[in-house]
Amino acid sequence: MPESIKNVKTKHEPRLMSTPGVVSVGIGQDNKGQSAIIIGVENQDKLDKMTLPEELDGYPVKVQIVGTIRAQ
């Protein structure tokens, strides 16, 4: 049985969040409506300088530019 998307996210989140410019890692849907790992990045400049996976343990990865996230 394949690993759940929640477990895949939990397993890869620390490494992804340590990438400069990555501000969030979540679960959502890709453009085809499939469950996907969603990686939020700060801006296009940061995205252009990083290499992110297209897939994690069989789940597609979708990258979104979300801006800077600040606690309030």
C-alpha positions in Angstrom: 0.0 0.0 0.0 1.4 3.4 -0.9 2.4 5.8 1.8 -0.2 8.5 2.6 0.3 12.0 1.3 0.2 13.3 4.9 3.1 11.0 5.8 5.0 12.0 2.6 4.6 15.7 3.5 5.7 15.1 7.1 8.8 13.2 5.9 10.0 15.8 3.4 8.8 19.0 5.1 12.0 19.6 7.2 14.3 19.4 4.1 12.0 21.5 1.9 11.6 24.2 4.6 15.4 24.4 5.0 15.6 25.5 1.3 16.1 29.3 1.1 13.0 30.9 -0.3 10.6 28.1 0.6 8.0 29.5 3.1 5.4 26.7 3.3 4.7 23.1 2.6 1.1 21.8 2.4 -1.3 19.4 0.8 -3.7 20.4 -1.9 -4.5 19.5 -5.5 -2.6 19.8 -8.8 -4.1 21.2 -12.0 -5.6 17.7 -12.7 -7.4 17.5 -9.4 -5.0 14.9 -7.9 -3.7 15.1 -4.4 -0.4 17.0 -4.4 2.3 18.4 -2.2 2.1 22.2 -2.4 5.4 24.1 -1.9 5.0 27.9 -1.3 7.9 30.1 -2.3 8.6 33.7 -1.4 9.0 35.1 -4.9 9.9 34.4 -8.6 13.5 35.4 -8.1 14.0 32.8 -5.3 12.2 30.2 -7.4 14.5 30.8 -10.4 17.5 30.0 -8.2 16.2 26.7 -6.6 15.7 23.2 -7.8 12.5 21.6 -6.4 11.3 18.1 -7.0 8.5 17.5 -9.5 7.3 14.5 -7.4 7.7 13.2 -3.9 7.2 9.4 -3.3 4.8 9.2 -6.2 2.8 12.4 -5.4 3.0 15.4 -7.7 4.5 18.6 -6.4 2.9 22.0 -7.2 4.9 25.2 -6.6 3.1 28.4 -5.8 4.5 31.9 -5.2 2.9 33.0 -1.9 5.1 35.9 -0.8 6.7 36.4 2.6 4.8 34.8 5.5 5.0 36.7 8.8 3.5 35.7 12.2 1.1 38.3 13.6 
